[in-house]
């Protein structure tokens, strides 16, 4: 009787899964950076500047989310 040990997971090697995980983490970090940058820049604007852009302070978080995550 022989045994076959397969170390691949659904045709994907451990190195490929690790690379995919690193790419996913890098993408999440980039989106988080876009969110934080957008949020900070909009918060730094005066109420008058925001009004000129057609925004209010209540809209800042939603705009930052949309800029980063497309939500």
Predicted model as a PDB file, atoms N, CA, C, CB and O in Angstrom, pLDDT in the B-factor column:
MODEL        1                                                                  
ATOM      1  N   UNK A   1       0.841  -1.161   0.000  1.00 65.00           N  
ATOM      2  CA  UNK A   1       0.000   0.000   0.000  1.00 65.00           C  
ATOM      3  C   UNK A   1       0.896   1.237   0.000  1.00 65.00           C  
ATOM      4  CB  UNK A   1      -0.963  -0.009   1.213  1.00 65.00           C  
ATOM      5  O   UNK A   1       1.850   1.319   0.774  1.00 65.00           O  
ATOM      6  N   UNK A   2       0.587   2.197  -0.870  1.00 69.00           N  
ATOM      7  CA  UNK A   2       1.368   3.426  -0.954  1.00 69.00           C  
ATOM      8  C   UNK A   2       0.507   4.619  -0.556  1.00 69.00           C  
ATOM      9  CB  UNK A   2       1.934   3.619  -2.376  1.00 69.00           C  
ATOM     10  O   UNK A   2      -0.716   4.604  -0.694  1.00 69.00           O  
ATOM     11  N   UNK A   3       1.167   5.625  -0.072  1.00 68.00           N  
ATOM     12  CA  UNK A   3       0.480   6.860   0.318  1.00 68.00           C  
ATOM     13  C   UNK A   3       1.040   8.010  -0.509  1.00 68.00           C  
ATOM     14  CB  UNK A   3       0.643   7.142   1.849  1.00 68.00           C  
ATOM     15  O   UNK A   3       2.238   8.068  -0.786  1.00 68.00           O  
ATOM     16  N   UNK A   4       0.179   8.899  -0.887  1.00 70.00           N  
ATOM     17  CA  UNK A   4       0.584  10.075  -1.644  1.00 70.00           C  
ATOM     18  C   UNK A   4       0.289  11.309  -0.801  1.00 70.00           C  
ATOM     19  CB  UNK A   4      -0.149  10.145  -3.023  1.00 70.00           C  
ATOM     20  O   UNK A   4      -0.854  11.541  -0.407  1.00 70.00           O  
ATOM     21  N   UNK A   5       1.302  12.083  -0.532  1.00 67.00           N  
ATOM     22  CA  UNK A   5       1.118  13.314   0.231  1.00 67.00           C  
ATOM     23  C   UNK A   5       1.226  14.486  -0.720  1.00 67.00           C  
ATOM     24  CB  UNK A   5       2.158  13.434   1.382  1.00 67.00           C  
ATOM     25  O   UNK A   5       2.270  14.711  -1.333  1.00 67.00           O  
ATOM     26  N   UNK A   6       0.154  15.219  -0.837  1.00 60.00           N  
ATOM     27  CA  UNK A   6       0.107  16.382  -1.723  1.00 60.00           C  
ATOM     28  C   UNK A   6       0.177  17.643  -0.872  1.00 60.00           C  
ATOM     29  CB  UNK A   6      -1.184  16.374  -2.605  1.00 60.00           C  
ATOM     30  O   UNK A   6      -0.681  17.865  -0.018  1.00 60.00           O  
ATOM     31  N   UNK A   7       1.197  18.471  -1.104  1.00 59.00           N  
ATOM     32  CA  UNK A   7       1.366  19.683  -0.295  1.00 59.00           C  
ATOM     33  C   UNK A   7       0.722  20.903  -0.939  1.00 59.00           C  
ATOM     34  CB  UNK A   7       2.840  19.952  -0.064  1.00 59.00           C  
ATOM     35  O   UNK A   7       0.698  21.967  -0.321  1.00 59.00           O  
ATOM     36  N   UNK A   8       0.212  20.793  -2.128  1.00 52.00           N  
ATOM     37  CA  UNK A   8      -0.441  21.922  -2.790  1.00 52.00           C  
ATOM     38  C   UNK A   8      -1.896  22.005  -2.344  1.00 52.00           C  
ATOM     39  CB  UNK A   8      -0.351  21.787  -4.333  1.00 52.00           C  
ATOM     40  O   UNK A   8      -2.540  20.987  -2.089  1.00 52.00           O  
ATOM     41  N   UNK A   9      -2.394  23.212  -2.257  1.00 58.00           N  
ATOM     42  CA  UNK A   9      -3.771  23.452  -1.846  1.00 58.00           C  
ATOM     43  C   UNK A   9      -4.541  23.946  -3.060  1.00 58.00           C  
ATOM     44  CB  UNK A   9      -3.849  24.479  -0.668  1.00 58.00           C  
ATOM     45  O   UNK A   9      -4.334  25.074  -3.509  1.00 58.00           O  
ATOM     46  N   UNK A  10      -5.417  23.124  -3.589  1.00 64.00           N  
ATOM     47  CA  UNK A  10      -6.242  23.461  -4.757  1.00 64.00           C  
ATOM     48  C   UNK A  10      -5.387  23.948  -5.929  1.00 64.00           C  
ATOM     49  CB  UNK A  10      -7.273  24.533  -4.385  1.00 64.00           C  
ATOM     50  O   UNK A  10      -5.769  24.876  -6.643  1.00 64.00           O  
ATOM     51  N   UNK A  11      -4.240  23.319  -6.114  1.00 76.00           N  
ATOM     52  CA  UNK A  11      -3.393  23.665  -7.241  1.00 76.00           C  
ATOM     53  C   UNK A  11      -2.533  24.900  -7.016  1.00 76.00           C  
ATOM     54  CB  UNK A  11      -4.233  23.869  -8.438  1.00 76.00           C  
ATOM     55  O   UNK A  11      -1.851  25.353  -7.935  1.00 76.00           O  
ATOM     56  N   UNK A  12      -2.556  25.451  -5.801  1.00 80.00           N  
ATOM     57  CA  UNK A  12      -1.796  26.654  -5.508  1.00 80.00           C  
ATOM     58  C   UNK A  12      -0.766  26.326  -4.433  1.00 80.00           C  
ATOM     59  CB  UNK A  12      -2.730  27.815  -5.057  1.00 80.00           C  
ATOM     60  O   UNK A  12      -1.100  25.766  -3.389  1.00 80.00           O  
ATOM     61  N   UNK A  13       0.471  26.676  -4.694  1.00 89.00           N  
ATOM     62  CA  UNK A  13       1.536  26.357  -3.743  1.00 89.00           C  
ATOM     63  C   UNK A  13       1.487  27.305  -2.542  1.00 89.00           C  
ATOM     64  CB  UNK A  13       2.916  26.436  -4.430  1.00 89.00           C  
ATOM     65  O   UNK A  13       0.816  28.337  -2.569  1.00 89.00           O  
ATOM     66  N   UNK A  14       2.203  26.933  -1.512  1.00 89.00           N  
ATOM     67  CA  UNK A  14       2.275  27.756  -0.309  1.00 89.00           C  
ATOM     68  C   UNK A  14       2.900  29.116  -0.631  1.00 89.00           C  
ATOM     69  CB  UNK A  14       3.085  27.037   0.792  1.00 89.00           C  
ATOM     70  O   UNK A  14       2.464  30.138  -0.101  1.00 89.00           O  
ATOM     71  N   UNK A  15       3.895  29.132  -1.477  1.00 92.00           N  
ATOM     72  CA  UNK A  15       4.542  30.391  -1.861  1.00 92.00           C  
ATOM     73  C   UNK A  15       3.567  31.304  -2.598  1.00 92.00           C  
ATOM     74  CB  UNK A  15       5.772  30.118  -2.740  1.00 92.00           C  
ATOM     75  O   UNK A  15       3.566  32.518  -2.391  1.00 92.00           O  
ATOM     76  N   UNK A  16       2.745  30.719  -3.452  1.00 93.00           N  
ATOM     77  CA  UNK A  16       1.758  31.518  -4.182  1.00 93.00           C  
ATOM     78  C   UNK A  16       0.687  32.060  -3.238  1.00 93.00           C  
ATOM     79  CB  UNK A  16       1.107  30.680  -5.293  1.00 93.00           C  
ATOM     80  O   UNK A  16       0.246  33.199  -3.393  1.00 93.00           O  
ATOM     81  N   UNK A  17       0.268  31.261  -2.270  1.00 93.00           N  
ATOM     82  CA  UNK A  17      -0.727  31.735  -1.293  1.00 93.00           C  
ATOM     83  C   UNK A  17      -0.142  32.837  -0.439  1.00 93.00           C  
ATOM     84  CB  UNK A  17      -1.218  30.580  -0.400  1.00 93.00           C  
ATOM     85  O   UNK A  17      -0.829  33.810  -0.128  1.00 93.00           O  
ATOM     86  N   UNK A  18       1.130  32.699  -0.049  1.00 94.00           N  
ATOM     87  CA  UNK A  18       1.791  33.730   0.743  1.00 94.00           C  
ATOM     88  C   UNK A  18       1.919  35.023  -0.058  1.00 94.00           C  
ATOM     89  CB  UNK A  18       3.175  33.249   1.205  1.00 94.00           C  
ATOM     90  O   UNK A  18       1.705  36.110   0.480  1.00 94.00           O  
ATOM     91  N   UNK A  19       2.266  34.912  -1.332  1.00 95.00           N  
ATOM     92  CA  UNK A  19       2.380  36.089  -2.192  1.00 95.00           C  
ATOM     93  C   UNK A  19       1.021  36.771  -2.353  1.00 95.00           C  
ATOM     94  CB  UNK A  19       2.948  35.697  -3.573  1.00 95.00           C  
ATOM     95  O   UNK A  19       0.936  37.999  -2.352  1.00 95.00           O  
ATOM     96  N   UNK A  20      -0.034  35.978  -2.490  1.00 95.00           N  
ATOM     97  CA  UNK A  20      -1.379  36.546  -2.608  1.00 95.00           C  
ATOM     98  C   UNK A  20      -1.785  37.252  -1.316  1.00 95.00           C  
ATOM     99  CB  UNK A  20      -2.400  35.445  -2.954  1.00 95.00           C  
ATOM    100  O   UNK A  20      -2.414  38.309  -1.358  1.00 95.00           O  
ATOM    101  N   UNK A  21      -1.431  36.678  -0.179  1.00 95.00           N  
ATOM    102  CA  UNK A  21      -1.725  37.307   1.107  1.00 95.00           C  
ATOM    103  C   UNK A  21      -0.986  38.632   1.240  1.00 95.00           C  
ATOM    104  CB  UNK A  21      -1.348  36.371   2.263  1.00 95.00           C  
ATOM    105  O   UNK A  21      -1.566  39.626   1.677  1.00 95.00           O  
ATOM    106  N   UNK A  22       0.293  38.650   0.865  1.00 97.00           N  
ATOM    107  CA  UNK A  22       1.071  39.894   0.925  1.00 97.00           C  
ATOM    108  C   UNK A  22       0.480  40.945   0.001  1.00 97.00           C  
ATOM    109  CB  UNK A  22       2.539  39.634   0.553  1.00 97.00           C  
ATOM    110  O   UNK A  22       0.420  42.120   0.362  1.00 97.00           O  
ATOM    111  N   UNK A  23       0.043  40.542  -1.181  1.00 96.00           N  
ATOM    112  CA  UNK A  23      -0.551  41.494  -2.126  1.00 96.00           C  
ATOM    113  C   UNK A  23      -1.853  42.053  -1.561  1.00 96.00           C  
ATOM    114  CB  UNK A  23      -0.805  40.819  -3.498  1.00 96.00           C  
ATOM    115  O   UNK A  23      -2.118  43.250  -1.674  1.00 96.00           O  
ATOM    116  N   UNK A  24      -2.668  41.188  -0.952  1.00 96.00           N  
ATOM    117  CA  UNK A  24      -3.928  41.630  -0.355  1.00 96.00           C  
ATOM    118  C   UNK A  24      -3.680  42.599   0.795  1.00 96.00           C  
ATOM    119  CB  UNK A  24      -4.735  40.427   0.137  1.00 96.00           C  
ATOM    120  O   UNK A  24      -4.374  43.608   0.914  1.00 96.00           O  
ATOM    121  N   UNK A  25      -2.699  42.303   1.642  1.00 97.00           N  
ATOM    122  CA  UNK A  25      -2.380  43.195   2.754  1.00 97.00           C  
ATOM    123  C   UNK A  25      -1.851  44.539   2.253  1.00 97.00           C  
ATOM    124  CB  UNK A  25      -1.353  42.538   3.682  1.00 97.00           C  
ATOM    125  O   UNK A  25      -2.169  45.585   2.819  1.00 97.00           O  
ATOM    126  N   UNK A  26      -1.054  44.511   1.205  1.00 97.00           N  
ATOM    127  CA  UNK A  26      -0.532  45.756   0.626  1.00 97.00           C  
ATOM    128  C   UNK A  26      -1.666  46.594   0.034  1.00 97.00           C  
ATOM    129  CB  UNK A  26       0.524  45.447  -0.460  1.00 97.00           C  
ATOM    130  O   UNK A  26      -1.678  47.817   0.173  1.00 97.00           O  
ATOM    131  N   UNK A  27      -2.610  45.933  -0.621  1.00 96.00           N  
ATOM    132  CA  UNK A  27      -3.750  46.647  -1.200  1.00 96.00           C  
ATOM    133  C   UNK A  27      -4.613  47.272  -0.102  1.00 96.00           C  
ATOM    134  CB  UNK A  27      -4.598  45.695  -2.066  1.00 96.00           C  
ATOM    135  O   UNK A  27      -5.056  48.413  -0.230  1.00 96.00           O  
ATOM    136  N   UNK A  28      -4.848  46.527   0.966  1.00 96.00           N  
ATOM    137  CA  UNK A  28      -5.621  47.068   2.083  1.00 96.00           C  
ATOM    138  C   UNK A  28      -4.921  48.253   2.724  1.00 96.00           C  
ATOM    139  CB  UNK A  28      -5.871  45.991   3.124  1.00 96.00           C  
ATOM    140  O   UNK A  28      -5.566  49.243   3.069  1.00 96.00           O  
ATOM    141  N   UNK A  29      -3.603  48.160   2.887  1.00 97.00           N  
ATOM    142  CA  UNK A  29      -2.836  49.262   3.474  1.00 97.00           C  
ATOM    143  C   UNK A  29      -2.900  50.502   2.586  1.00 97.00           C  
ATOM    144  CB  UNK A  29      -1.372  48.843   3.693  1.00 97.00           C  
ATOM    145  O   UNK A  29      -3.008  51.622   3.086  1.00 97.00           O  
ATOM    146  N   UNK A  30      -2.834  50.305   1.275  1.00 97.00           N  
ATOM    147  CA  UNK A  30      -2.912  51.434   0.341  1.00 97.00           C  
ATOM    148  C   UNK A  30      -4.280  52.106   0.416  1.00 97.00           C  
ATOM    149  CB  UNK A  30      -2.631  50.965  -1.100  1.00 97.00           C  
ATOM    150  O   UNK A  30      -4.371  53.333   0.407  1.00 97.00           O  
ATOM    151  N   UNK A  31      -5.342  51.306   0.491  1.00 97.00           N  
ATOM    152  CA  UNK A  31      -6.686  51.878   0.608  1.00 97.00           C  
ATOM    153  C   UNK A  31      -6.858  52.616   1.929  1.00 97.00           C  
ATOM    154  CB  UNK A  31      -7.746  50.781   0.480  1.00 97.00           C  
ATOM    155  O   UNK A  31      -7.470  53.683   1.975  1.00 97.00           O  
ATOM    156  N   UNK A  32      -6.323  52.052   2.987  1.00 97.00           N  
ATOM    157  CA  UNK A  32      -6.405  52.695   4.295  1.00 97.00           C  
ATOM    158  C   UNK A  32      -5.660  54.035   4.282  1.00 97.00           C  
ATOM    159  CB  UNK A  32      -5.828  51.769   5.388  1.00 97.00           C  
ATOM    160  O   UNK A  32      -6.107  55.005   4.894  1.00 97.00           O  
ATOM    161  N   UNK A  33      -4.525  54.080   3.583  1.00 98.00           N  
ATOM    162  CA  UNK A  33      -3.757  55.324   3.481  1.00 98.00           C  
ATOM    163  C   UNK A  33      -4.538  56.379   2.701  1.00 98.00           C  
ATOM    164  CB  UNK A  33      -2.396  55.064   2.806  1.00 98.00           C  
ATOM    165  O   UNK A  33      -4.547  57.548   3.085  1.00 98.00           O  
ATOM    166  N   UNK A  34      -5.189  55.981   1.616  1.00 97.00           N  
ATOM    167  CA  UNK A  34      -6.019  56.913   0.846  1.00 97.00           C  
ATOM    168  C   UNK A  34      -7.134  57.456   1.730  1.00 97.00           C  
ATOM    169  CB  UNK A  34      -6.610  56.223  -0.412  1.00 97.00           C  
ATOM    170  O   UNK A  34      -7.417  58.654   1.709  1.00 97.00           O  
ATOM    171  N   UNK A  35      -7.767  56.579   2.507  1.00 97.00           N  
ATOM    172  CA  UNK A  35      -8.852  57.004   3.400  1.00 97.00           C  
ATOM    173  C   UNK A  35      -8.346  58.036   4.413  1.00 97.00           C  
ATOM    174  CB  UNK A  35      -9.455  55.785   4.137  1.00 97.00           C  
ATOM    175  O   UNK A  35      -8.932  59.108   4.563  1.00 97.00           O  
ATOM    176  N   UNK A  36      -7.250  57.700   5.106  1.00 98.00           N  
ATOM    177  CA  UNK A  36      -6.725  58.605   6.135  1.00 98.00           C  
ATOM    178  C   UNK A  36      -6.282  59.937   5.543  1.00 98.00           C  
ATOM    179  CB  UNK A  36      -5.554  57.952   6.865  1.00 98.00           C  
ATOM    180  O   UNK A  36      -6.543  60.989   6.125  1.00 98.00           O  
ATOM    181  N   UNK A  37      -5.616  59.902   4.393  1.00 98.00           N  
ATOM    182  CA  UNK A  37      -5.150  61.127   3.751  1.00 98.00           C  
ATOM    183  C   UNK A  37      -6.321  62.007   3.340  1.00 98.00           C  
ATOM    184  CB  UNK A  37      -4.287  60.796   2.533  1.00 98.00           C  
ATOM    185  O   UNK A  37      -6.317  63.211   3.598  1.00 98.00           O  
ATOM    186  N   UNK A  38      -7.319  61.415   2.704  1.00 97.00           N  
ATOM    187  CA  UNK A  38      -8.502  62.169   2.280  1.00 97.00           C  
ATOM    188  C   UNK A  38      -9.223  62.757   3.485  1.00 97.00           C  
ATOM    189  CB  UNK A  38      -9.460  61.270   1.476  1.00 97.00           C  
ATOM    190  O   UNK A  38      -9.606  63.927   3.481  1.00 97.00           O  
ATOM    191  N   UNK A  39      -9.402  61.945   4.508  1.00 97.00           N  
ATOM    192  CA  UNK A  39     -10.081  62.393   5.717  1.00 97.00           C  
ATOM    193  C   UNK A  39      -9.340  63.572   6.348  1.00 97.00           C  
ATOM    194  CB  UNK A  39     -10.201  61.239   6.721  1.00 97.00           C  
ATOM    195  O   UNK A  39      -9.961  64.578   6.690  1.00 97.00           O  
ATOM    196  N   UNK A  40      -8.039  63.459   6.504  1.00 97.00           N  
ATOM    197  CA  UNK A  40      -7.256  64.535   7.125  1.00 97.00           C  
ATOM    198  C   UNK A  40      -7.261  65.814   6.293  1.00 97.00           C  
ATOM    199  CB  UNK A  40      -5.824  64.078   7.341  1.00 97.00           C  
ATOM    200  O   UNK A  40      -7.361  66.913   6.838  1.00 97.00           O  
ATOM    201  N   UNK A  41      -7.154  65.670   4.974  1.00 97.00           N  
ATOM    202  CA  UNK A  41      -7.148  66.856   4.122  1.00 97.00           C  
ATOM    203  C   UNK A  41      -8.485  67.569   4.157  1.00 97.00           C  
ATOM    204  CB  UNK A  41      -6.800  66.480   2.693  1.00 97.00           C  
ATOM    205  O   UNK A  41      -8.526  68.798   4.198  1.00 97.00           O  
ATOM    206  N   UNK A  42      -9.580  66.821   4.142  1.00 97.00           N  
ATOM    207  CA  UNK A  42     -10.897  67.457   4.198  1.00 97.00           C  
ATOM    208  C   UNK A  42     -11.160  68.071   5.564  1.00 97.00           C  
ATOM    209  CB  UNK A  42     -11.988  66.446   3.865  1.00 97.00           C  
ATOM    210  O   UNK A  42     -11.780  69.131   5.656  1.00 97.00           O  
ATOM    211  N   UNK A  43     -10.700  67.423   6.619  1.00 97.00           N  
ATOM    212  CA  UNK A  43     -10.888  67.979   7.963  1.00 97.00           C  
ATOM    213  C   UNK A  43     -10.105  69.271   8.149  1.00 97.00           C  
ATOM    214  CB  UNK A  43     -10.467  66.963   9.021  1.00 97.00           C  
ATOM    215  O   UNK A  43     -10.501  70.129   8.938  1.00 97.00           O  
ATOM    216  N   UNK A  44      -8.994  69.415   7.427  1.00 97.00           N  
ATOM    217  CA  UNK A  44      -8.179  70.623   7.544  1.00 97.00           C  
ATOM    218  C   UNK A  44      -8.793  71.825   6.832  1.00 97.00           C  
ATOM    219  CB  UNK A  44      -6.802  70.364   6.993  1.00 97.00           C  
ATOM    220  O   UNK A  44      -8.393  72.960   7.090  1.00 97.00           O  
ATOM    221  N   UNK A  45      -9.750  71.598   5.947  1.00 97.00           N  
ATOM    222  CA  UNK A  45     -10.388  72.710   5.234  1.00 97.00           C  
ATOM    223  C   UNK A  45     -11.319  73.478   6.167  1.00 97.00           C  
ATOM    224  CB  UNK A  45     -11.169  72.194   4.007  1.00 97.00           C  
ATOM    225  O   UNK A  45     -11.893  72.920   7.102  1.00 97.00           O  
ATOM    226  N   UNK A  46     -11.449  74.752   5.891  1.00 96.00           N  
ATOM    227  CA  UNK A  46     -12.374  75.572   6.679  1.00 96.00           C  
ATOM    228  C   UNK A  46     -13.808  75.268   6.231  1.00 96.00           C  
ATOM    229  CB  UNK A  46     -12.050  77.102   6.519  1.00 96.00           C  
ATOM    230  O   UNK A  46     -14.031  74.668   5.180  1.00 96.00           O  
ATOM    231  N   UNK A  47     -14.766  75.692   7.049  1.00 96.00           N  
ATOM    232  CA  UNK A  47     -16.170  75.499   6.684  1.00 96.00           C  
ATOM    233  C   UNK A  47     -16.504  76.222   5.384  1.00 96.00           C  
ATOM    234  CB  UNK A  47     -17.086  75.992   7.809  1.00 96.00           C  
ATOM    235  O   UNK A  47     -17.313  75.745   4.589  1.00 96.00           O  
ATOM    236  N   UNK A  48     -15.882  77.358   5.180  1.00 97.00           N  
ATOM    237  CA  UNK A  48     -16.121  78.118   3.952  1.00 97.00           C  
ATOM    238  C   UNK A  48     -15.601  77.360   2.726  1.00 97.00           C  
ATOM    239  CB  UNK A  48     -15.452  79.503   4.043  1.00 97.00           C  
ATOM    240  O   UNK A  48     -16.274  77.293   1.697  1.00 97.00           O  
ATOM    241  N   UNK A  49     -14.399  76.793   2.847  1.00 97.00           N  
ATOM    242  CA  UNK A  49     -13.839  76.013   1.732  1.00 97.00           C  
ATOM    243  C   UNK A  49     -14.714  74.794   1.432  1.00 97.00           C  
ATOM    244  CB  UNK A  49     -12.393  75.561   2.057  1.00 97.00           C  
ATOM    245  O   UNK A  49     -14.975  74.478   0.271  1.00 97.00           O  
ATOM    246  N   UNK A  50     -15.157  74.125   2.475  1.00 96.00           N  
ATOM    247  CA  UNK A  50     -16.041  72.972   2.275  1.00 96.00           C  
ATOM    248  C   UNK A  50     -17.332  73.393   1.597  1.00 96.00           C  
ATOM    249  CB  UNK A  50     -16.349  72.287   3.613  1.00 96.00           C  
ATOM    250  O   UNK A  50     -17.823  72.707   0.700  1.00 96.00           O  
ATOM    251  N   UNK A  51     -17.880  74.519   2.025  1.00 96.00           N  
ATOM    252  CA  UNK A  51     -19.117  75.021   1.422  1.00 96.00           C  
ATOM    253  C   UNK A  51     -18.909  75.343  -0.053  1.00 96.00           C  
ATOM    254  CB  UNK A  51     -19.614  76.268   2.171  1.00 96.00           C  
ATOM    255  O   UNK A  51     -19.788  75.086  -0.875  1.00 96.00           O  
ATOM    256  N   UNK A  52     -17.748  75.905  -0.392  1.00 97.00           N  
ATOM    257  CA  UNK A  52     -17.440  76.190  -1.795  1.00 97.00           C  
ATOM    258  C   UNK A  52     -17.396  74.916  -2.630  1.00 97.00           C  
ATOM    259  CB  UNK A  52     -16.107  76.927  -1.905  1.00 97.00           C  
ATOM    260  O   UNK A  52     -17.707  74.937  -3.821  1.00 97.00           O  
ATOM    261  N   UNK A  53     -17.012  73.809  -2.006  1.00 95.00           N  
ATOM    262  CA  UNK A  53     -16.959  72.516  -2.697  1.00 95.00           C  
ATOM    263  C   UNK A  53     -18.304  71.790  -2.667  1.00 95.00           C  
ATOM    264  CB  UNK A  53     -15.887  71.634  -2.071  1.00 95.00           C  
ATOM    265  O   UNK A  53     -18.451  70.717  -3.252  1.00 95.00           O  
ATOM    266  N   UNK A  54     -19.279  72.381  -1.983  1.00 96.00           N  
ATOM    267  CA  UNK A  54     -20.602  71.764  -1.895  1.00 96.00           C  
ATOM    268  C   UNK A  54     -20.655  70.648  -0.868  1.00 96.00           C  
ATOM    269  CB  UNK A  54     -21.013  71.228  -3.241  1.00 96.00           C  
ATOM    270  O   UNK A  54     -21.437  69.707  -1.004  1.00 96.00           O  
ATOM    271  N   UNK A  55     -19.824  70.751   0.159  1.00 96.00           N  
ATOM    272  CA  UNK A  55     -19.756  69.711   1.188  1.00 96.00           C  
ATOM    273  C   UNK A  55     -20.021  70.326   2.558  1.00 96.00           C  
ATOM    274  CB  UNK A  55     -18.375  69.000   1.168  1.00 96.00           C  
ATOM    275  O   UNK A  55     -19.904  71.535   2.760  1.00 96.00           O  
ATOM    276  N   UNK A  56     -20.376  69.458   3.477  1.00 96.00           N  
ATOM    277  CA  UNK A  56     -20.472  69.857   4.875  1.00 96.00           C  
ATOM    278  C   UNK A  56     -19.564  68.939   5.683  1.00 96.00           C  
ATOM    279  CB  UNK A  56     -21.951  69.795   5.392  1.00 96.00           C  
ATOM    280  O   UNK A  56     -19.098  67.918   5.177  1.00 96.00           O  
ATOM    281  N   UNK A  57     -19.316  69.298   6.925  1.00 96.00           N  
ATOM    282  CA  UNK A  57     -18.460  68.474   7.784  1.00 96.00           C  
ATOM    283  C   UNK A  57     -19.052  67.082   7.988  1.00 96.00           C  
ATOM    284  CB  UNK A  57     -18.251  69.156   9.140  1.00 96.00           C  
ATOM    285  O   UNK A  57     -18.308  66.119   8.172  1.00 96.00           O  
ATOM    286  N   UNK A  58     -20.352  66.964   7.958  1.00 96.00           N  
ATOM    287  CA  UNK A  58     -21.007  65.668   8.152  1.00 96.00           C  
ATOM    288  C   UNK A  58     -20.738  64.707   6.991  1.00 96.00           C  
ATOM    289  CB  UNK A  58     -22.510  65.863   8.321  1.00 96.00           C  
ATOM    290  O   UNK A  58     -20.876  63.494   7.145  1.00 96.00           O  
ATOM    291  N   UNK A  59     -20.359  65.241   5.847  1.00 96.00           N  
ATOM    292  CA  UNK A  59     -20.130  64.416   4.657  1.00 96.00           C  
ATOM    293  C   UNK A  59     -18.695  63.909   4.533  1.00 96.00           C  
ATOM    294  CB  UNK A  59     -20.482  65.201   3.428  1.00 96.00           C  
ATOM    295  O   UNK A  59     -18.415  63.060   3.686  1.00 96.00           O  
ATOM    296  N   UNK A  60     -17.788  64.412   5.359  1.00 97.00           N  
ATOM    297  CA  UNK A  60     -16.357  64.129   5.184  1.00 97.00           C  
ATOM    298  C   UNK A  60     -16.049  62.639   5.263  1.00 97.00           C  
ATOM    299  CB  UNK A  60     -15.546  64.870   6.234  1.00 97.00           C  
ATOM    300  O   UNK A  60     -15.343  62.115   4.401  1.00 97.00           O  
ATOM    301  N   UNK A  61     -16.558  61.949   6.270  1.00 97.00           N  
ATOM    302  CA  UNK A  61     -16.247  60.527   6.425  1.00 97.00           C  
ATOM    303  C   UNK A  61     -16.759  59.719   5.227  1.00 97.00           C  
ATOM    304  CB  UNK A  61     -16.859  59.984   7.732  1.00 97.00           C  
ATOM    305  O   UNK A  61     -16.057  58.840   4.726  1.00 97.00           O  
ATOM    306  N   UNK A  62     -17.967  60.011   4.773  1.00 96.00           N  
ATOM    307  CA  UNK A  62     -18.515  59.291   3.625  1.00 96.00           C  
ATOM    308  C   UNK A  62     -17.723  59.527   2.350  1.00 96.00           C  
ATOM    309  CB  UNK A  62     -19.946  59.691   3.406  1.00 96.00           C  
ATOM    310  O   UNK A  62     -17.529  58.612   1.550  1.00 96.00           O  
ATOM    311  N   UNK A  63     -17.270  60.756   2.167  1.00 96.00           N  
ATOM    312  CA  UNK A  63     -16.469  61.069   0.983  1.00 96.00           C  
ATOM    313  C   UNK A  63     -15.128  60.356   1.024  1.00 96.00           C  
ATOM    314  CB  UNK A  63     -16.253  62.577   0.865  1.00 96.00           C  
ATOM    315  O   UNK A  63     -14.650  59.865   0.001  1.00 96.00           O  
ATOM    316  N   UNK A  64     -14.516  60.296   2.211  1.00 97.00           N  
ATOM    317  CA  UNK A  64     -13.237  59.588   2.354  1.00 97.00           C  
ATOM    318  C   UNK A  64     -13.416  58.086   2.112  1.00 97.00           C  
ATOM    319  CB  UNK A  64     -12.639  59.832   3.759  1.00 97.00           C  
ATOM    320  O   UNK A  64     -12.578  57.450   1.472  1.00 97.00           O  
ATOM    321  N   UNK A  65     -14.508  57.530   2.627  1.00 96.00           N  
ATOM    322  CA  UNK A  65     -14.793  56.100   2.391  1.00 96.00           C  
ATOM    323  C   UNK A  65     -14.974  55.821   0.900  1.00 96.00           C  
ATOM    324  CB  UNK A  65     -16.061  55.663   3.167  1.00 96.00           C  
ATOM    325  O   UNK A  65     -14.460  54.832   0.378  1.00 96.00           O  
ATOM    326  N   UNK A  66     -15.708  56.699   0.225  1.00 96.00           N  
ATOM    327  CA  UNK A  66     -15.942  56.502  -1.197  1.00 96.00           C  
ATOM    328  C   UNK A  66     -14.643  56.627  -1.987  1.00 96.00           C  
ATOM    329  CB  UNK A  66     -16.971  57.507  -1.709  1.00 96.00           C  
ATOM    330  O   UNK A  66     -14.420  55.878  -2.938  1.00 96.00           O  
ATOM    331  N   UNK A  67     -13.788  57.568  -1.598  1.00 96.00           N  
ATOM    332  CA  UNK A  67     -12.519  57.763  -2.299  1.00 96.00           C  
ATOM    333  C   UNK A  67     -11.621  56.531  -2.161  1.00 96.00           C  
ATOM    334  CB  UNK A  67     -11.795  59.010  -1.759  1.00 96.00           C  
ATOM    335  O   UNK A  67     -10.937  56.145  -3.109  1.00 96.00           O  
ATOM    336  N   UNK A  68     -11.630  55.919  -0.978  1.00 96.00           N  
ATOM    337  CA  UNK A  68     -10.724  54.795  -0.729  1.00 96.00           C  
ATOM    338  C   UNK A  68     -11.304  53.455  -1.146  1.00 96.00           C  
ATOM    339  CB  UNK A  68     -10.364  54.745   0.725  1.00 96.00           C  
ATOM    340  O   UNK A  68     -10.622  52.639  -1.765  1.00 96.00           O  
ATOM    341  N   UNK A  69     -12.564  53.234  -0.804  1.00 95.00           N  
ATOM    342  CA  UNK A  69     -13.142  51.896  -0.973  1.00 95.00           C  
ATOM    343  C   UNK A  69     -14.254  51.835  -2.016  1.00 95.00           C  
ATOM    344  CB  UNK A  69     -13.677  51.412   0.340  1.00 95.00           C  
ATOM    345  O   UNK A  69     -14.749  50.750  -2.319  1.00 95.00           O  
ATOM    346  N   UNK A  70     -14.649  52.964  -2.564  1.00 93.00           N  
ATOM    347  CA  UNK A  70     -15.701  52.984  -3.564  1.00 93.00           C  
ATOM    348  C   UNK A  70     -17.069  52.687  -3.012  1.00 93.00           C  
ATOM    349  CB  UNK A  70     -15.393  52.021  -4.628  1.00 93.00           C  
ATOM    350  O   UNK A  70     -17.949  52.217  -3.734  1.00 93.00           O  
ATOM    351  N   UNK A  71     -17.254  52.956  -1.740  1.00 70.00           N  
ATOM    352  CA  UNK A  71     -18.569  52.686  -1.107  1.00 70.00           C  
ATOM    353  C   UNK A  71     -19.420  53.916  -1.098  1.00 70.00           C  
ATOM    354  CB  UNK A  71     -18.401  52.174   0.325  1.00 70.00           C  
ATOM    355  O   UNK A  71     -20.550  53.882  -0.611  1.00 70.00           O  
TER     356      UNK A  71                                                      
ENDMDL                                                                          
END                                                                             
